[in-house]
């Protein structure tokens, strides 16, 4: 948890956040994450008021503005304008929701809430009128405590539920987000039920969102209290946070349905902390989980790519399917996830989700996802917006951190579509400049019909050479068969270390003559062999990093926010000039090229966190755990750790939260050294 002067400082990130990296690092058996979810229907019937029969869609300002001055009436109206202008309203987005900081810090003499006259000079009712005139709805925020979550301490609704609900209704509010800060230890169910009753007493239909962070398992008791409930702590705009929240929410599928939804928090799409590939995964997985889709980016600044993601109506239709089923996990071995969602029309939406840092083959079948036996099936790719036929295989090579999202049906018209093919590329994604590497591509026919006149090409950046050393064409590739082509790829001497794009492209024709092109974008890393002798890891280039808050820092502690905001690494009063500053959950990968022998470091929780913080350190060599410390606390002195990494191509330094949740887990790899 971040200890900064923002609303997120008082929000606990629940203990399961530590699982963010576990499938990737091997620290938890992936099979455990795919185990059967809790069984049985929710303990109480859903609210029978006809609200939120599909997951709410809209906007909330918090992720993009927090409490900054830019959150004001002009911004809110501008978002409503863009909903209409950009087609988001037509796509299903309807709620424009205000978060914390809309009010003055004190109530008036009558105990009423007072809108901030600087932010909202015309009051909340005027904003509601503007939004309603566009055919949209307004949401508002408060907390089930004496104050809200921002450090300023705006008035919460505890003890004022009926008065505040009346004000919201008088302002024509349509949605209430009810937070959990400063709750004075009052029973959660009691606090949230009181506001439910207060809202009901107004007579106005108001969607009720319980932002309880999952602390008291609201999925077990809140289906007759609210329309949706947060299942986790706050999301952050980074891959580790999104992944952690996804893993916490997936097992709760039995508790979701029309009028009562699991809420894994708002969307970060477009805020800049993830790649477009990662944002597509974020949007895909939230839709498969039937999660509320609340845009968290400032649409006034959004890129075309952001709008393309948010406005994908085929993906939105998955989220908004009236059957209201949340997708369930079929498998997750090695970070290769298959999640299937039953749809009202009998089809299945299937997410092939790759949490790992390299392309992965992920596969299932129509039988495994629950479709009936049929001679052929139609497979619709919801990001490509193309339809194919399949004999029953649902399979793809999924780029790193990517998701292939398909909707599959037993369709008697399957034969009008070209056969689905899978492209794949075998071989190490790590290459050294000037040294040729051998790769093998495969074009596999998954369809009921053969692929004809098949041709495949591999290309890279300007100056790279990719030469086929075996046939790259075939007259026919039959169902279940592949065209395999060997390639010799050479990276020019002097190429800078880093990630580069390769593109595998295949063209083929269906038996009816339909020409189809299939493209697989891939990433390879140009790496530099580590120098001989002893090197400080804080000075060497890494392959990749993931981190709980902020980036991993070189030779300073972790500052939780922007790069370079850390302090001198300090453990037990000893200051270290070199090392890595991380925040659980974290992983840092280095290319060692089978040339190195040992990794050593002094590890612990940085002194800057006082008595807080519990972590565990681990060193992995090519997927094998070779050293670990057990749980360390801030009260413990620095612990030496050493690992034999002889013969490893990649070394990974991992920090977990010690099993008690992420709170002040500033983890230092002090004086970390690599001997080669």
C-alpha positions in Angstrom: 0.0 0.0 0.0 1.2 3.5 -0.8 1.7 5.9 2.1 1.2 9.1 0.1 -1.2 12.0 0.7 -3.9 10.6 -1.6 -7.1 8.7 -1.1 -5.4 5.4 -1.9 -3.3 5.7 1.3 -6.2 4.6 3.4 -7.3 1.8 1.2 -5.9 -1.6 2.2 -4.7 -3.8 -0.7 -5.9 -7.2 0.4 -3.5 -10.0 1.1 -4.0 -11.7 -2.2 -2.1 -9.0 -4.0 1.0 -11.0 -3.4 -0.3 -13.5 -6.0 0.3 -10.9 -8.8 3.6 -12.5 -9.9 3.2 -16.0 -8.5 2.1 -17.8 -11.6 4.9 -16.1 -13.6 7.6 -16.7 -11.0 6.5 -20.2 -10.1 5.9 -19.4 -6.5 2.4 -20.8 -6.4 1.1 -23.9 -8.3 -0.9 -22.4 -11.1 -3.3 -25.3 -10.8 -4.4 -23.8 -7.4 -5.7 -20.7 -9.2 -7.7 -22.9 -11.6 -9.2 -24.9 -8.8 -13.0 -25.0 -8.5 -14.4 -21.7 -7.3 -16.6 -21.4 -4.2 -19.8 -23.2 -4.9 -23.4 -22.3 -4.2 -25.6 -19.3 -4.9 -25.1 -16.0 -3.1 -26.4 -16.2 0.4 -29.2 -13.7 -0.2 -31.5 -12.9 -3.2 -30.5 -10.1 -5.4 -32.3 -6.7 -5.2 -35.5 -7.0 -7.1 -35.5 -3.4 -8.3 -34.6 -3.9 -12.0 -31.4 -1.9 -11.8 -28.0 -3.0 -13.1 -29.3 -6.1 -14.9 -26.1 -5.9 -16.9 -22.8 -4.6 -15.4 -22.8 -0.7 -15.2 -20.8 1.1 -17.9 -19.5 4.6 -17.7 -16.8 6.9 -16.4 -15.2 7.7 -13.1 -12.6 10.5 -12.8 -10.4 9.1 -9.9 -7.8 7.1 -11.8 -6.9 10.0 -14.1 -7.3 13.1 -11.8 -7.4 12.0 -8.2 -8.1 15.1 -6.2 -6.3 17.6 -8.5 -7.9 20.9 -9.5 -8.6 19.6 -13.0 -11.5 17.5 -11.6 -14.3 20.0 -11.9 -17.6 20.8 -13.6 -15.9 21.6 -17.0 -14.2 18.2 -17.1 -17.3 16.3 -16.1 -19.4 18.0 -18.8 -16.6 17.5 -21.3 -16.6 13.7 -20.6 -20.4 13.7 -21.2 -19.9 15.5 -24.5 -17.3 13.0 -25.6 -19.6 10.1 -24.7 -22.0 11.3 -27.3 -19.4 12.6 -29.9 -17.2 9.5 -29.9 -20.0 7.0 -29.9 -19.4 5.7 -26.4 -23.0 6.4 -25.4 -24.2 4.3 -28.4 -21.7 1.5 -27.3 -23.5 1.3 -23.9 -21.6 3.7 -21.6 -24.1 5.8 -19.6 -22.8 6.8 -16.1 -20.6 9.8 -15.6 -19.5 9.4 -12.0 -17.9 11.9 -9.6 -15.4 10.5 -7.2 -13.9 12.0 -4.0 -13.3 15.8 -3.5 -16.5 17.1 -5.0 -17.6 18.6 -1.6 -16.3 21.1 0.8 -14.5 19.7 3.9 -17.3 20.7 6.2 -21.1 20.3 6.2 -23.3 23.5 6.5 -25.1 24.6 9.6 -27.9 22.2 8.9 -25.6 19.2 8.5 -25.9 19.2 4.7 -23.2 18.4 2.2 -21.9 21.4 0.3 -20.6 21.1 -3.3 -17.2 22.8 -3.7 -18.1 26.1 -5.3 -14.8 26.3 -7.1 -15.0 22.9 -8.7 -18.8 23.0 -9.2 -19.9 26.6 -9.2 -23.4 25.7 -10.4 -23.9 22.8 -7.9 -24.4 19.1 -8.5 -28.0 19.4 -9.7 -27.0 21.5 -12.6 -24.4 18.9 -13.6 -27.0 16.2 -13.4 -29.3 18.2 -15.6 -26.6 18.7 -18.2 -25.8 15.0 -18.2 -29.4 13.9 -18.2 -30.1 16.2 -21.2 -27.6 14.1 -23.2 -29.4 10.9 -22.2 -26.7 9.9 -19.7 -26.7 9.4 -15.9 -24.8 10.9 -13.0 -23.0 9.1 -10.3 -21.6 10.5 -7.0 -19.3 9.3 -4.2 -19.1 9.3 -0.4 -17.8 6.9 2.3 -19.4 4.7 4.8 -17.4 6.4 7.5 -17.0 9.7 9.2 -14.8 11.1 6.5 -14.0 10.1 2.9 -10.7 8.6 1.8 -8.8 11.7 0.7 -6.3 13.1 3.2 -8.3 16.4 3.3 -11.1 14.5 5.1 -14.3 15.4 3.3 -17.4 14.5 5.2 -18.5 10.8 5.0 -22.1 9.6 5.4 -21.8 7.5 8.6 -24.6 8.8 10.8 -25.9 10.9 8.0 -27.1 8.2 5.7 -30.8 9.3 5.3 -29.9 13.0 5.0 -27.2 12.4 2.4 -29.3 10.0 0.4 -32.1 12.6 0.3 -29.6 15.2 -1.0 -28.4 12.8 -3.7 -32.0 12.0 -4.8 -32.9 15.7 -4.8 -29.9 16.3 -7.1 -31.2 13.5 -9.4 -28.2 11.3 -8.8 -28.4 7.9 -10.5 -25.4 6.0 -9.0 -23.7 6.0 -5.6 -20.2 4.7 -5.0 -19.9 4.1 -1.2 -16.3 3.8 0.1 -14.9 2.3 3.3 -12.6 4.8 4.9 -12.8 6.1 8.5 -15.5 3.6 9.3 -14.9 3.7 13.1 -14.9 -0.1 13.2 -18.7 -0.3 12.7 -19.8 -3.6 11.2 -19.6 -3.4 7.4 -22.9 -5.1 6.7 -24.6 -2.7 9.1 -23.1 0.4 7.5 -23.8 -0.6 4.0 -27.3 -1.9 4.7 -28.2 1.4 6.4 -27.3 3.3 3.2 -29.3 0.8 1.2 -32.3 1.5 3.2 -31.7 5.3 3.0 -31.5 5.2 -0.7 -34.6 3.1 -1.0 -36.5 5.6 1.3 -35.9 8.4 -1.3 -38.0 6.6 -3.8 -35.4 7.3 -6.6 -33.8 4.4 -8.5 -30.1 4.7 -7.6 -27.5 2.0 -8.5 -25.6 1.2 -5.3 -21.9 0.4 -5.5 -20.3 -1.0 -2.4 -16.6 0.0 -2.4 -15.8 -2.2 0.6 -12.5 -3.5 -0.9 -13.5 -7.1 -0.4 -12.4 -7.0 3.3 -15.5 -8.7 4.6 -16.3 -10.9 1.6 -19.3 -8.8 0.4 -19.9 -11.4 -2.3 -21.2 -13.6 0.4 -23.8 -11.2 1.9 -24.3 -8.1 -0.3 -26.5 -9.4 -3.1 -29.5 -7.9 -1.4 -27.7 -4.8 -0.2 -26.1 -3.4 -3.3 -25.9 -3.9 -7.1 -22.1 -4.3 -7.2 -19.3 -4.7 -4.7 -15.6 -4.2 -4.8 -13.7 -7.5 -4.5 -10.2 -6.0 -4.1 -8.2 -3.0 -3.1 -7.6 -0.2 -5.6 -6.2 -0.9 -9.0 -3.1 0.9 -10.2 -2.0 1.7 -13.7 0.5 -1.1 -14.0 0.6 -4.8 -15.1 1.3 -6.2 -11.7 -1.7 -4.5 -10.1 -4.1 -5.4 -12.9 -2.9 -9.0 -12.9 -3.3 -9.3 -9.1 -6.8 -7.9 -9.1 -7.7 -10.2 -12.0 -6.6 -13.3 -10.0 -8.5 -12.2 -6.9 -11.7 -11.7 -8.9 -11.8 -14.7 -11.1 -12.7 -17.3 -8.4 -15.8 -15.3 -7.4 -17.8 -16.2 -10.5 -20.6 -18.0 -8.7 -21.6 -14.9 -6.9 -22.2 -12.6 -9.9 -25.3 -12.2 -11.9 -28.0 -9.7 -13.1 -28.3 -7.0 -10.5 -25.4 -8.2 -8.4 -21.9 -8.0 -9.8 -18.3 -8.6 -8.6 -16.4 -5.3 -9.1 -12.6 -5.6 -9.6 -12.3 -1.8 -9.8 -12.3 0.7 -12.6 -10.5 0.5 -16.0 -7.0 2.0 -16.4 -7.2 1.8 -20.2 -5.5 4.9 -21.7 -3.7 6.2 -18.6 -0.3 5.3 -19.9 1.1 2.9 -17.4 0.6 -0.2 -19.7 1.0 -1.0 -23.3 -2.0 -1.2 -25.7 -1.6 -5.0 -25.7 -1.9 -5.0 -21.9 -4.8 -2.6 -22.0 -6.6 -4.9 -24.5 -6.0 -7.8 -22.1 -7.4 -5.6 -19.2 -10.5 -4.8 -21.2 -11.0 -8.3 -22.5 -10.7 -9.9 -19.1 -12.9 -7.4 -17.3 -15.5 -8.1 -20.0 -15.2 -11.9 -19.6 -15.6 -11.4 -15.9 -18.9 -9.5 -16.4 -17.2 -6.6 -14.5 -18.5 -3.0 -14.5 -16.8 -1.1 -17.3 -16.0 2.3 -15.8 -13.5 4.3 -17.9 -10.8 5.7 -15.7 -8.8 7.8 -18.2 -9.4 11.4 -19.2 -11.1 11.0 -22.5 -10.2 14.6 -23.5 -6.6 13.4 -23.8 -7.2 9.9 -25.0 -5.5 8.4 -28.0 -7.2 6.8 -31.0 -5.9 3.4 -29.7 -7.7 4.1 -26.4 -11.0 4.8 -28.1 -10.5 1.7 -30.3 -10.3 -0.4 -27.2 -13.0 1.2 -25.2 -15.4 1.2 -28.2 -15.0 -2.4 -29.2 -18.7 -3.3 -29.4 -18.1 -7.0 -29.8 -16.1 -7.1 -26.6 -18.6 -4.9 -24.8 -21.4 -7.3 -25.9 -19.6 -10.0 -23.9 -19.6 -7.9 -20.8 -23.2 -6.9 -21.3 -24.6 -10.3 -22.2 -28.0 -10.5 -20.5 -27.4 -14.0 -19.2 -25.1 -12.4 -16.7 -22.6 -15.2 -16.3 -19.1 -14.4 -15.1 -16.4 -16.3 -16.9 -14.8 -19.3 -15.2 -11.2 -20.5 -15.2 -10.7 -23.7 -17.1 -6.9 -23.8 -16.8 -4.0 -21.5 -15.9 -0.9 -23.7 -16.0 2.3 -21.7 -16.4 0.5 -18.4 -16.7 -1.4 -19.7 -19.8 -5.0 -19.0 -18.9 -8.2 -20.2 -20.5 -11.4 -18.5 -19.2 -14.8 -19.3 -20.7 -18.0 -17.4 -20.4 -21.4 -18.9 -21.2 -23.6 -16.6 -23.4 -27.3 -16.3 -23.6 -27.4 -17.4 -27.2 -25.6 -20.7 -26.3 -22.3 -19.6 -27.6 -19.1 -19.4 -25.5 -16.7 -16.5 -25.2 -13.2 -17.8 -24.6 -10.2 -15.7 -23.4 -6.8 -17.2 -24.1 -4.8 -14.9 -21.8 -1.0 -14.9 -21.5 0.3 -13.5 -18.3 4.0 -14.3 -19.1 6.6 -12.2 -20.7 7.0 -14.2 -23.9 4.6 -15.6 -26.5 2.8 -18.7 -25.5 0.7 -21.4 -27.2 -2.7 -21.6 -25.4 -5.3 -24.1 -26.4 -8.7 -25.6 -25.4 -11.5 -27.3 -27.2 -15.2 -26.6 -27.9 -16.1 -29.6 -25.7 -14.0 -28.3 -22.9 -15.8 -24.9 -22.9 -19.2 -26.6 -22.9 -20.4 -26.5 -26.5 -22.3 -29.4 -27.9 -20.9 -31.8 -30.4 -21.2 -30.5 -34.0 -19.6 -31.2 -37.3 -18.1 -27.7 -37.4 -18.1 -24.4 -35.4 -17.9 -20.7 -36.2 -15.1 -19.0 -34.3 -15.3 -15.2 -34.2 -12.2 -13.2 -33.2 -13.5 -10.2 -31.3 -10.4 -8.0 -31.8 -9.8 -8.9 -35.4 -13.5 -8.8 -36.2 -13.2 -11.9 -38.4 -15.0 -15.2 -38.5 -13.4 -18.6 -39.1 -14.4 -22.2 -39.0 -12.9 -24.7 -36.6 -13.2 -28.5 -36.2 -13.3 -28.0 -32.4 -9.8 -26.6 -31.6 -9.6 -23.2 -29.9 -6.0 -22.4 -30.0 -3.6 -19.5 -30.6 0.0 -18.3 -30.0 -0.7 -15.4 -27.7 1.9 -12.5 -27.5 3.4 -11.6 -24.1 0.8 -10.1 -21.8 -1.8 -10.5 -24.6 -5.3 -12.0 -24.9 -7.0 -13.6 -27.8 -10.7 -13.3 -27.3 -13.0 -15.4 -29.4 -16.7 -16.2 -29.4 -17.5 -19.8 -30.6 -20.8 -21.3 -31.6 -22.1 -24.6 -33.0 -23.2 -22.8 -36.2 -24.6 -24.8 -39.1 -23.3 -22.1 -41.5 -19.7 -22.7 -40.4 -18.5 -23.7 -43.8 -19.0 -20.2 -45.3 -16.0 -19.0 -43.2 -12.3 -19.8 -44.0 -10.5 -22.2 -41.7 -8.9 -20.9 -38.6 -5.1 -21.2 -38.5 -2.6 -20.8 -35.7 0.7 -19.2 -36.3 3.6 -20.1 -34.0 7.4 -19.5 -33.8 9.6 -21.8 -31.8 13.0 -20.8 -30.5 14.6 -18.5 -27.9 13.3 -14.9 -27.9 16.7 -13.8 -26.7 19.3 -13.0 -29.4 22.8 -11.5 -29.4 23.7 -9.0 -32.0 25.8 -10.4 -34.8 25.1 -14.0 -33.9 22.6 -15.9 -36.1 19.7 -17.7 -34.4 17.6 -20.5 -35.7 13.8 -20.2 -35.4 11.0 -22.5 -36.7 7.6 -21.2 -37.7 4.4 -23.2 -37.9 1.1 -22.6 -39.7 -1.4 -25.0 -38.4 -4.9 -25.6 -39.8 -7.5 -25.7 -37.0 -10.4 -25.7 -39.3 -12.8 -28.3 -40.6 -11.7 -27.3 -44.2 -8.2 -27.4 -45.6 -6.1 -24.3 -46.1 -4.8 -24.0 -49.7 -2.0 -22.0 -51.3 -0.3 -21.4 -48.0 2.6 -19.0 -47.8 4.5 -17.7 -44.8 7.0 -14.9 -44.3 9.0 -13.6 -41.4 10.2 -10.0 -41.1 12.0 -7.8 -38.6 13.4 -4.3 -38.3 15.3 -2.7 -41.1 18.7 -4.4 -41.4 17.7 -7.7 -39.9 17.9 -10.8 -42.0 15.4 -13.6 -41.9 16.1 -16.3 -44.5 14.0 -19.4 -44.9 16.1 -22.6 -44.9 13.2 -24.9 -45.6 10.0 -24.6 -47.7 7.8 -21.6 -46.9 4.9 -22.6 -49.1 2.5 -25.5 -49.3 -0.3 -26.3 -51.8 -2.6 -27.6 -49.0 -2.5 -27.8 -45.3 -5.1 -30.2 -44.0 -7.0 -30.1 -40.7 -4.6 -30.6 -37.8 -1.5 -30.4 -40.0 1.2 -27.7 -40.2 3.5 -26.1 -42.6 6.8 -25.8 -40.7 9.5 -23.5 -41.9 13.0 -23.1 -40.6 14.5 -19.6 -40.4 18.0 -18.2 -39.9 17.7 -14.8 -38.3 20.7 -12.5 -38.0 20.7 -9.2 -36.0 23.2 -6.6 -37.3 26.3 -6.0 -35.3 26.0 -3.0 -32.9 22.3 -3.3 -32.4 21.4 -1.8 -29.1 20.0 -4.1 -26.4 16.2 -4.0 -26.0 13.0 -5.3 -27.4 12.3 -5.5 -31.1 9.3 -6.6 -33.1 9.2 -9.6 -35.5 6.1 -10.3 -37.7 5.1 -13.7 -38.8 2.6 -13.5 -41.7 0.7 -16.2 -43.5 -1.6 -16.1 -46.4 -3.9 -18.9 -47.5 -7.2 -19.6 -49.3 -10.3 -21.5 -48.2 -11.8 -24.2 -50.5 -14.3 -21.6 -51.7 -11.5 -19.2 -52.7 -11.6 -16.7 -49.8 -8.1 -15.2 -49.4 -7.1 -14.8 -45.7 -4.1 -13.3 -44.1 -3.1 -14.1 -40.6 -0.5 -12.1 -38.7 1.3 -12.9 -35.5 3.2 -10.0 -33.9 6.1 -11.2 -31.8 8.8 -9.6 -29.6 12.4 -10.6 -29.3 15.0 -9.2 -27.0 18.5 -8.3 -28.2 20.7 -9.0 -25.3 24.2 -8.3 -24.3 26.4 -11.0 -22.7 27.3 -10.0 -19.2 30.9 -8.9 -18.6 33.4 -11.3 -17.1 34.2 -10.8 -13.4 32.0 -9.2 -10.7 29.3 -6.6 -11.7 26.8 -4.7 -9.7 23.2 -5.7 -10.8 22.2 -2.1 -10.3 24.4 -1.1 -13.1 23.6 -3.9 -15.6 20.7 -3.8 -18.1 17.7 -6.0 -17.2 15.4 -8.0 -19.4 12.2 -7.0 -17.7 10.8 -5.8 -14.4 7.4 -5.9 -12.7 6.9 -4.1 -9.4 4.1 -3.5 -6.9 4.3 0.3 -6.8 6.4 2.5 -9.1 9.3 1.2 -11.0 12.2 -0.9 -9.7 15.0 1.6 -8.9 18.7 1.3 -9.6 20.9 2.0 -6.6 18.2 3.7 -4.6 15.2 2.5 -2.6 11.7 2.3 -4.1 9.8 5.6 -4.0 6.4 4.1 -5.1 5.7 6.6 -7.8 7.8 8.1 -10.6 11.2 6.8 -11.6 14.0 8.3 -9.5 12.0 9.2 -6.4 13.8 6.8 -4.1 16.3 7.4 -1.3 19.7 5.8 -0.5 19.3 2.1 0.2 19.5 1.7 4.0 19.2 -1.6 5.9 19.7 -1.8 9.7 21.3 1.7 9.7 23.8 0.7 6.9 23.7 2.7 3.8 24.5 0.9 0.5 25.7 2.8 -2.6 24.6 0.0 -5.0 21.6 -2.3 -5.4 18.0 -2.5 -6.4 15.0 -0.9 -4.7 11.8 -2.8 -5.2 8.2 -3.0 -3.8 6.5 -6.4 -3.4 5.3 -8.1 -5.5 8.3 -7.7 -7.8 10.4 -9.6 -10.3 13.6 -8.5 -12.1 15.1 -10.6 -14.9 18.7 -10.5 -16.2 20.2 -12.3 -19.2 23.2 -14.3 -18.0 23.7 -16.3 -21.2 24.9 -19.5 -19.4 28.1 -17.5 -18.6 27.6 -16.7 -14.9 28.2 -18.5 -11.6 26.7 -16.7 -8.6 24.3 -13.9 -7.4 24.9 -12.4 -4.0 23.1 -9.6 -2.1 22.2 -8.3 1.4 18.4 -8.1 1.5 15.7 -6.7 3.7 13.0 -4.1 4.2 14.4 -0.6 3.8 14.7 1.5 7.0 12.5 4.2 5.5 9.4 2.2 6.4 10.1 2.2 10.2 8.4 -0.8 11.8 6.3 -1.6 8.7 6.9 -4.1 5.9 7.2 -7.9 5.6 8.7 -9.5 2.5 10.5 -12.6 1.2 13.3 -12.8 -1.4 13.9 -15.5 -3.9 16.4 -16.1 -6.7 15.4 -18.2 -9.7 17.6 -19.6 -12.5 15.8 -20.6 -15.7 12.6 -21.4 -13.8 14.2 -23.2 -10.8 14.3 -21.8 -7.3 17.9 -21.7 -6.2 17.8 -19.4 -3.1 15.2 -18.0 -0.7 15.2 -16.1 2.6 11.9 -16.8 4.1 9.9 -13.9 5.6 11.8 -10.8 6.6 10.5 -7.8 8.6 11.8 -4.3 9.1 12.9 -5.2 12.6 15.4 -7.8 11.2 18.9 -6.9 10.1 20.0 -7.3 6.5 20.2 -11.0 5.5 22.9 -12.3 3.1 21.6 -14.4 0.2 23.7 -16.2 -2.3 22.7 -18.5 -5.3 24.5 -20.7 -7.7 23.2 -19.8 -11.2 25.7 -21.8 -13.2 24.4 -22.6 -16.7 21.3 -20.4 -16.4 20.3 -18.3 -19.4 18.1 -16.0 -17.3 18.2 -15.1 -13.6 15.1 -13.7 -11.9 15.1 -11.8 -8.6 11.7 -12.1 -6.9 10.1 -10.3 -3.9 6.8 -11.5 -2.4 4.8 -9.8 0.3 5.6 -12.4 2.9 2.0 -13.7 2.9 0.3 -10.8 4.8 -0.7 -8.4 2.0 1.2 -5.5 0.4 1.8 -2.7 3.0 5.0 -0.7 3.0 6.9 -3.6 1.5 10.0 -1.7 0.4 12.4 -4.5 -0.5 16.1 -3.8 -1.1 18.6 -6.0 -3.0 21.5 -4.2 -1.4 25.0 -4.6 -2.9 23.5 -7.1 -5.4 26.4 -8.6 -7.4 26.7 -11.0 -10.4 29.8 -13.1 -10.9 30.5 -14.3 -14.4 
